[in-house]
Amino acid sequence: MFGRSRNLVGLDIGSSAVKAVELKAAGKGYRVAAFGMQPVPPDSIVDGAIIDAGAVAEAIRRVFEENKAFKTKDVCASLSGNAVIVKKITLPVMTPSELDDSIAWEAEQYIPFDVQDVNLDYQILDPGTGPESRGSMDVLLVAAKKEKIGDYTGVIAQAGRTPVIVDVDAFALQNAYEANYGLDPREVVVLMNAGASAININILQGDQSVFTRDISIGGNAYTEAVQKELNLPFEAAERLKKGIAVDGATFEEAQPVLHAMTGNVLLEIQKTFDFFKATAASDQIDRIVVSGGASRADGFRDMVQDRFGVPVEEFDPFRAVAWDATKLDGNPAEIAATAAVAVGLALRRVGDR
């Protein structure tokens, strides 16, 4: 589940849109060979669960049908939400083969699902061989429900593609960040991807993910608040949220509603940081890097920066990945904001960890 061989298409199946990216090696880096995005009908995916498989498969099929630049059928997708558990655990030092043999038994103590119902993966963060190890090792454990994996691989197959890897949104984000920004071992960076139905948070210390959490508030909650407060249809509220004029309300009327919703989001982010600081060796956070459509809500970045006193910047998944914006259909800034997970997935290769 974690992140050179065969190219894969990175396919980010979100609750509001499907995004697909295929990368090609270019010198020491990558360039975008193909990009596609299609809307997903409302309520087809709710809280990460696929409700209308036919509608989601159709959206995926359209992405590839309308862009002939995609050359491979092999796909890397990802999951997030309550069907995925990511936990850093401490175990007695053992060899990789011993860990492989015992990981299922160890995992039973940490995951709230029957171990028979999940796919497990892990990565050794600290093998415990250093002078200060005290006989223990740190392992990042990931468990994903087989049923949820089956739902996602099912719609991909239904759309005529071949699911090869299923990753986790937070780690795809980390892949994209590393490829574009590099990693500083002294820095603690918060990656925050605010999508339509959830906000994925991955806190990195150097090259290690030290804390992840999914917050179940996203861009749809902003739209619903505008819809309710200003008595608008959902589609009109969605446009107004983005600053596009609609009949019956002005953007100035929507701004206080959007800011109030960001206030609710800040409370959840604060809780996340409190959890992190309670388990970390220090309370250091050097910067916050935001992506996802909901991060473009009016005042979002400024309010996050004011609340936490840490520099906040927009994630640019094409900072080091070359792309020709003129060949892409859509607003380049909006594409960049929503493409981070898909870029991270496209960086995966068959057989890597």
BANUBA-386183 format. One record per residue (C-alpha): x, y, z; residue in one letter. Coordinates in pm, 1 decimal, m for minus. Layout:
<sites>
[site [X Y Z] "a"];
...
</sites>
This chain:
<sites>
[site [0.0 0.0 0.0] "m"];
[site [297.0 236.8 43.7] "f"];
[site [524.5 446.5 m175.8] "g"];
[site [1120.3 207.3 m1145.7] "r"];
[site [921.0 m11.5 m1339.0] "s"];
[site [598.7 3.3 m1536.1] "r"];
[site [399.3 328.7 m1545.1] "n"];
[site [67.4 343.1 m1363.1] "l"];
[site [m216.5 591.4 m1393.4] "v"];
[site [m277.1 765.9 m1061.4] "g"];
[site [m654.9 760.0 m1013.8] "l"];
[site [m796.3 971.2 m730.3] "d"];
[site [m1161.2 867.8 m688.5] "i"];
[site [m1309.9 1154.8 m489.2] "g"];
[site [m1666.5 1216.9 m379.5] "s"];
[site [m1702.9 1517.4 m613.1] "s"];
[site [m1467.6 1425.7 m899.7] "a"];
[site [m1238.5 1159.7 m1042.4] "v"];
[site [m886.5 1281.6 m1126.6] "k"];
[site [m637.2 1078.7 m1332.1] "a"];
[site [m268.3 1150.3 m1400.2] "v"];
[site [m11.9 958.1 m1602.8] "e"];
[site [353.7 1060.8 m1569.3] "l"];
[site [652.3 993.8 m1793.5] "k"];
[site [1015.6 999.1 m1684.6] "a"];
[site [1187.6 1316.7 m1808.1] "a"];
[site [1556.5 1345.4 m1727.3] "g"];
[site [1588.6 1308.8 m1350.8] "k"];
[site [1224.8 1398.1 m1295.7] "g"];
[site [880.3 1354.4 m1449.2] "y"];
[site [641.6 1525.1 m1684.6] "r"];
[site [262.6 1493.8 m1714.0] "v"];
[site [183.6 1270.8 m2012.3] "a"];
[site [m193.9 1275.9 m1957.1] "a"];
[site [m444.2 1436.7 m1721.9] "f"];
[site [m821.2 1395.5 m1696.6] "g"];
[site [m1095.9 1496.9 m1455.3] "m"];
[site [m1468.0 1417.6 m1451.4] "q"];
[site [m1739.4 1506.6 m1198.5] "p"];
[site [m1896.0 1233.0 m985.8] "v"];
[site [m2275.0 1268.2 m938.8] "p"];
[site [m2373.3 1391.1 m587.7] "p"];
[site [m2412.1 1117.5 m324.3] "d"];
[site [m2249.2 849.8 m544.4] "s"];
[site [m1972.1 833.6 m282.2] "i"];
[site [m2061.8 917.4 78.4] "v"];
[site [m1797.0 926.8 354.8] "d"];
[site [m1562.9 730.5 130.7] "g"];
[site [m1817.7 452.6 67.5] "a"];
[site [m1922.6 389.7 m293.8] "i"];
[site [m2304.7 404.8 m299.9] "i"];
[site [m2364.7 410.1 m677.4] "d"];
[site [m2095.4 191.0 m837.1] "a"];
[site [m2239.5 238.4 m1186.7] "g"];
[site [m2217.3 618.8 m1169.5] "a"];
[site [m1860.5 609.9 m1034.1] "v"];
[site [m1748.6 356.4 m1298.2] "a"];
[site [m1906.2 575.6 m1568.9] "e"];
[site [m1712.4 882.5 m1442.8] "a"];
[site [m1387.0 682.1 m1452.2] "i"];
[site [m1467.2 551.6 m1802.2] "r"];
[site [m1529.9 907.4 m1928.8] "r"];
[site [m1193.2 1028.2 m1794.9] "v"];
[site [m1012.9 783.8 m2025.2] "f"];
[site [m1257.3 800.3 m2313.5] "e"];
[site [m1226.3 1178.4 m2342.2] "e"];
[site [m845.5 1182.3 m2321.3] "n"];
[site [m669.0 947.6 m2560.9] "k"];
[site [m325.7 1049.5 m2423.6] "a"];
[site [m352.3 782.8 m2149.2] "f"];
[site [m138.8 489.8 m2265.6] "k"];
[site [m172.6 236.4 m1983.5] "t"];
[site [m474.7 54.7 m1843.9] "k"];
[site [m299.7 m17.2 m1512.6] "d"];
[site [m425.3 199.0 m1227.3] "v"];
[site [m313.2 295.0 m877.2] "c"];
[site [m602.1 417.7 m659.7] "a"];
[site [m629.5 508.5 m291.2] "s"];
[site [m855.8 498.6 11.7] "l"];
[site [m912.8 716.9 316.3] "s"];
[site [m1164.8 751.8 598.0] "g"];
[site [m1289.9 509.5 858.8] "n"];
[site [m1215.8 194.3 653.6] "a"];
[site [m842.7 266.4 683.3] "v"];
[site [m643.6 252.9 1006.5] "i"];
[site [m289.8 395.2 1016.7] "v"];
[site [m102.4 349.0 1344.3] "k"];
[site [256.2 382.0 1458.8] "k"];
[site [325.1 87.1 1689.9] "i"];
[site [623.1 m15.2 1902.3] "t"];
[site [729.8 m380.9 1899.4] "l"];
[site [1024.4 m581.0 2034.1] "p"];
[site [1316.4 m580.9 1788.0] "v"];
[site [1285.4 m867.1 1539.4] "m"];
[site [1410.6 m958.3 1194.5] "t"];
[site [1203.8 m864.0 886.3] "p"];
[site [1098.4 m1228.3 839.1] "s"];
[site [992.9 m1258.8 1205.4] "e"];
[site [791.2 m936.3 1171.8] "l"];
[site [628.9 m1065.6 854.9] "d"];
[site [522.7 m1382.7 1036.6] "d"];
[site [386.2 m1203.6 1342.5] "s"];
[site [238.1 m880.2 1201.7] "i"];
[site [m119.2 m1015.7 1178.7] "a"];
[site [m112.2 m1124.6 1542.4] "w"];
[site [42.0 m792.3 1653.3] "e"];
[site [m212.0 m596.6 1447.4] "a"];
[site [m507.9 m757.1 1627.3] "e"];
[site [m424.4 m553.0 1936.1] "q"];
[site [m435.8 m222.2 1748.7] "y"];
[site [m717.9 m236.2 1494.0] "i"];
[site [m1093.1 m230.3 1572.5] "p"];
[site [m1177.6 m476.6 1290.1] "f"];
[site [m1145.8 m853.1 1266.8] "d"];
[site [m798.7 m911.6 1121.7] "v"];
[site [m955.8 m1157.1 871.3] "q"];
[site [m1157.1 m867.4 724.6] "d"];
[site [m861.5 m641.8 643.0] "v"];
[site [m556.3 m625.7 421.8] "n"];
[site [m247.5 m539.3 625.5] "l"];
[site [70.8 m363.0 527.2] "d"];
[site [351.7 m213.6 731.4] "y"];
[site [674.2 m21.5 705.1] "q"];
[site [960.8 m25.6 953.3] "i"];
[site [1026.1 333.3 1065.0] "l"];
[site [1304.8 257.2 1313.2] "d"];
[site [1455.0 m94.5 1318.8] "p"];
[site [1567.6 m43.7 1679.4] "g"];
[site [1929.6 m122.6 1606.4] "t"];
[site [2069.9 214.8 1717.2] "g"];
[site [2243.0 280.1 2051.2] "p"];
[site [1924.4 428.0 2207.1] "e"];
[site [1678.5 161.8 2088.6] "s"];
[site [1611.5 m9.8 2425.4] "r"];
[site [1521.5 m330.1 2244.8] "g"];
[site [1216.9 m189.1 2062.1] "s"];
[site [1137.4 m98.3 1700.8] "m"];
[site [884.7 146.3 1549.5] "d"];
[site [654.9 17.5 1276.1] "v"];
[site [389.2 201.0 1074.9] "l"];
[site [90.1 m32.4 1048.3] "l"];
[site [m181.4 13.7 784.8] "v"];
[site [m503.8 m185.8 774.8] "a"];
[site [m772.3 m141.5 509.1] "a"];
[site [m1106.8 m322.4 496.8] "k"];
[site [m1113.1 m585.8 222.8] "k"];
[site [m1474.2 m490.8 146.0] "e"];
[site [m1378.5 m126.6 78.9] "k"];
[site [m1078.5 m229.5 m133.8] "i"];
[site [m1313.2 m459.4 m328.8] "g"];
[site [m1560.4 m175.6 m388.4] "d"];
[site [m1290.2 50.8 m534.0] "y"];
[site [m1114.3 m214.2 m743.4] "t"];
[site [m1460.7 m325.0 m863.6] "g"];
[site [m1557.3 13.7 m1011.3] "v"];
[site [m1212.8 47.1 m1172.2] "i"];
[site [m1254.2 m293.0 m1339.4] "a"];
[site [m1611.7 m204.3 m1437.7] "q"];
[site [m1468.4 103.3 m1613.7] "a"];
[site [m1235.5 m118.6 m1817.5] "g"];
[site [m913.8 m48.1 m1625.0] "r"];
[site [m686.8 m280.6 m1425.1] "t"];
[site [m642.0 m197.4 m1053.3] "p"];
[site [m281.3 m284.3 m963.1] "v"];
[site [m213.1 m96.6 m635.8] "i"];
[site [m441.0 43.4 m365.9] "v"];
[site [m264.3 308.9 m157.3] "d"];
[site [m378.5 550.9 114.6] "v"];
[site [m459.7 917.0 34.7] "d"];
[site [m227.6 1051.2 305.1] "a"];
[site [70.9 855.9 170.4] "f"];
[site [m2.5 952.0 m191.4] "a"];
[site [10.1 1313.0 m75.1] "l"];
[site [347.7 1243.0 88.7] "q"];
[site [482.6 1090.7 m237.9] "n"];
[site [377.4 1399.2 m433.7] "a"];
[site [529.1 1630.4 m172.1] "y"];
[site [863.0 1446.2 m167.2] "e"];
[site [888.6 1447.9 m548.0] "a"];
[site [819.3 1821.8 m569.5] "n"];
[site [976.0 1969.0 m255.8] "y"];
[site [1226.0 1714.5 m124.4] "g"];
[site [1245.7 1637.8 247.8] "l"];
[site [1438.3 1819.5 519.8] "d"];
[site [1520.8 1587.9 814.1] "p"];
[site [1495.6 1882.8 1056.9] "r"];
[site [1148.7 1995.0 945.7] "e"];
[site [803.7 1898.5 1067.4] "v"];
[site [558.7 1961.5 781.2] "v"];
[site [181.0 1919.6 790.3] "v"];
[site [26.1 1807.4 461.3] "l"];
[site [m343.2 1893.9 460.9] "m"];
[site [m562.5 1783.4 169.5] "n"];
[site [m911.7 1932.8 197.5] "a"];
[site [m1142.1 1744.8 m39.6] "g"];
[site [m1517.8 1747.2 m89.7] "a"];
[site [m1606.0 1512.2 196.7] "s"];
[site [m1293.9 1489.9 415.9] "a"];
[site [m964.5 1652.0 510.0] "i"];
[site [m663.0 1417.6 511.6] "n"];
[site [m381.4 1525.5 742.0] "i"];
[site [m34.3 1370.4 726.3] "n"];
[site [236.2 1509.2 957.4] "i"];
[site [589.1 1444.8 831.7] "l"];
[site [907.0 1457.9 1034.5] "q"];
[site [1184.3 1441.7 776.5] "g"];
[site [1099.3 1144.6 554.6] "d"];
[site [868.8 974.8 804.7] "q"];
[site [494.5 1002.2 847.4] "s"];
[site [456.2 1043.0 1223.2] "v"];
[site [81.3 1113.6 1247.2] "f"];
[site [m218.3 1083.9 1015.5] "t"];
[site [m585.7 1163.1 1064.2] "r"];
[site [m889.9 1203.7 839.7] "d"];
[site [m1140.7 1472.9 941.7] "i"];
[site [m1488.7 1408.9 802.8] "s"];
[site [m1562.3 1769.7 701.8] "i"];
[site [m1491.6 1892.5 349.8] "g"];
[site [m1603.1 2119.9 70.5] "g"];
[site [m1955.6 1973.8 60.5] "n"];
[site [m2013.6 2097.5 417.1] "a"];
[site [m1927.7 2451.8 300.5] "y"];
[site [m2173.1 2420.6 10.0] "t"];
[site [m2449.2 2282.3 233.2] "e"];
[site [m2400.0 2568.3 483.9] "a"];
[site [m2429.6 2829.0 205.6] "v"];
[site [m2732.7 2642.5 64.6] "q"];
[site [m2907.6 2642.6 402.3] "k"];
[site [m2820.2 2996.6 515.4] "e"];
[site [m2897.7 3167.2 182.3] "l"];
[site [m3179.9 2933.7 73.2] "n"];
[site [m3017.8 2832.9 m255.8] "l"];
[site [m3019.3 2512.2 m462.8] "p"];
[site [m2706.5 2297.6 m409.4] "f"];
[site [m2560.4 2377.8 m755.9] "e"];
[site [m2602.1 2754.2 m703.6] "a"];
[site [m2446.4 2731.5 m355.2] "a"];
[site [m2153.4 2537.4 m503.0] "e"];
[site [m2090.5 2811.4 m759.8] "r"];
[site [m2132.0 3093.2 m507.6] "l"];
[site [m1884.3 2920.4 m274.1] "k"];
[site [m1625.7 2954.1 m553.1] "k"];
[site [m1702.0 3323.6 m601.2] "g"];
[site [m1914.6 3277.6 m916.2] "i"];
[site [m2219.2 3507.6 m926.8] "a"];
[site [m2564.6 3347.0 m893.1] "v"];
[site [m2922.6 3475.0 m881.5] "d"];
[site [m3061.1 3535.3 m533.8] "g"];
[site [m2740.9 3595.0 m333.1] "a"];
[site [m2404.4 3772.5 m346.5] "t"];
[site [m2060.6 3638.4 m263.5] "f"];
[site [m2039.8 3899.5 16.7] "e"];
[site [m2339.2 3728.9 179.4] "e"];
[site [m2171.0 3389.8 150.1] "a"];
[site [m1837.2 3495.8 299.9] "q"];
[site [m1945.4 3495.2 669.4] "p"];
[site [m2097.5 3147.6 618.1] "v"];
[site [m1773.7 3016.6 463.7] "l"];
[site [m1563.4 3171.8 742.4] "h"];
[site [m1787.4 3018.3 1010.7] "a"];
[site [m1743.4 2674.1 851.8] "m"];
[site [m1365.2 2722.8 843.2] "t"];
[site [m1392.7 2802.7 1215.6] "g"];
[site [m1542.5 2455.3 1268.0] "n"];
[site [m1263.9 2302.1 1058.7] "v"];
[site [m1001.7 2483.9 1268.9] "l"];
[site [m1140.5 2320.9 1585.1] "l"];
[site [m1088.7 1975.5 1428.3] "e"];
[site [m739.7 2068.6 1307.3] "i"];
[site [m659.8 2190.3 1659.6] "q"];
[site [m770.3 1852.8 1799.9] "k"];
[site [m547.7 1676.3 1546.1] "t"];
[site [m246.9 1886.6 1644.0] "f"];
[site [m320.8 1825.3 2013.2] "d"];
[site [m328.4 1446.8 1953.0] "f"];
[site [m1.5 1472.6 1761.6] "f"];
[site [172.1 1681.4 2027.0] "k"];
[site [58.7 1441.7 2301.2] "a"];
[site [240.3 1155.1 2128.2] "t"];
[site [537.8 1340.3 1974.5] "a"];
[site [870.2 1419.3 2135.5] "a"];
[site [815.2 1792.6 2072.1] "s"];
[site [535.1 2026.6 1963.3] "d"];
[site [733.0 2154.5 1663.3] "q"];
[site [539.6 2233.6 1343.1] "i"];
[site [736.6 2432.0 1084.3] "d"];
[site [482.2 2479.0 807.8] "r"];
[site [146.8 2367.6 672.7] "i"];
[site [103.4 2281.7 305.2] "v"];
[site [m260.2 2275.9 188.0] "v"];
[site [m424.3 2120.1 m116.9] "s"];
[site [m770.0 2008.8 m229.3] "g"];
[site [m1064.4 2209.2 m357.7] "g"];
[site [m1189.8 2305.9 m9.6] "a"];
[site [m854.4 2470.2 71.6] "s"];
[site [m951.3 2735.2 m183.1] "r"];
[site [m1253.3 2844.1 25.4] "a"];
[site [m1247.3 3218.3 93.2] "d"];
[site [m1001.7 3301.3 373.1] "g"];
[site [m909.2 2936.2 444.8] "f"];
[site [m530.2 2969.4 427.5] "r"];
[site [m521.5 3300.5 614.2] "d"];
[site [m743.1 3167.7 894.5] "m"];
[site [m530.1 2852.7 933.5] "v"];
[site [m214.0 3064.8 946.2] "q"];
[site [m362.0 3310.8 1197.7] "d"];
[site [m487.2 3029.5 1422.3] "r"];
[site [m165.6 2827.8 1437.8] "f"];
[site [98.9 3094.9 1380.4] "g"];
[site [274.0 2876.1 1123.0] "v"];
[site [339.9 2962.0 755.5] "p"];
[site [70.6 2813.3 529.0] "v"];
[site [133.3 2758.5 158.0] "e"];
[site [m49.8 2607.3 m135.7] "e"];
[site [73.1 2264.1 m242.1] "f"];
[site [196.2 2274.4 m602.7] "d"];
[site [208.3 1913.2 m729.0] "p"];
[site [365.6 2044.8 m1052.4] "f"];
[site [646.9 2238.2 m886.1] "r"];
[site [905.7 1985.9 m1009.6] "a"];
[site [678.4 1775.4 m1232.3] "v"];
[site [670.1 1935.1 m1578.1] "a"];
[site [332.3 1998.5 m1736.4] "w"];
[site [194.4 2198.8 m2024.7] "d"];
[site [m101.1 2387.5 m1876.0] "a"];
[site [m223.0 2488.1 m2224.7] "t"];
[site [m295.4 2121.5 m2306.6] "k"];
[site [m504.6 2066.0 m1995.8] "l"];
[site [m876.7 2125.7 m1997.4] "d"];
[site [m965.3 2358.6 m1709.5] "g"];
[site [m831.7 2627.9 m1477.5] "n"];
[site [m458.9 2549.9 m1410.8] "p"];
[site [m475.1 2678.4 m1049.9] "a"];
[site [m782.5 2467.7 m974.6] "e"];
[site [m626.3 2160.7 m1137.8] "i"];
[site [m306.4 2206.6 m934.3] "a"];
[site [m507.9 2239.1 m611.8] "a"];
[site [m694.6 1914.2 m669.1] "t"];
[site [m431.0 1697.2 m842.2] "a"];
[site [m188.6 1629.7 m554.3] "a"];
[site [m321.1 1284.6 m457.6] "v"];
[site [m343.8 1170.0 m821.5] "a"];
[site [15.8 1284.8 m886.9] "v"];
[site [134.7 1097.0 m577.4] "g"];
[site [m44.2 781.8 m696.1] "l"];
[site [104.1 814.8 m1046.2] "a"];
[site [452.7 811.8 m890.1] "l"];
[site [394.8 458.8 m759.5] "r"];
[site [544.0 163.1 m946.2] "r"];
[site [445.7 m201.7 m953.1] "v"];
[site [635.3 m393.9 m686.4] "g"];
[site [755.7 m95.2 m477.7] "d"];
[site [671.5 m42.2 m111.2] "r"];
</sites>
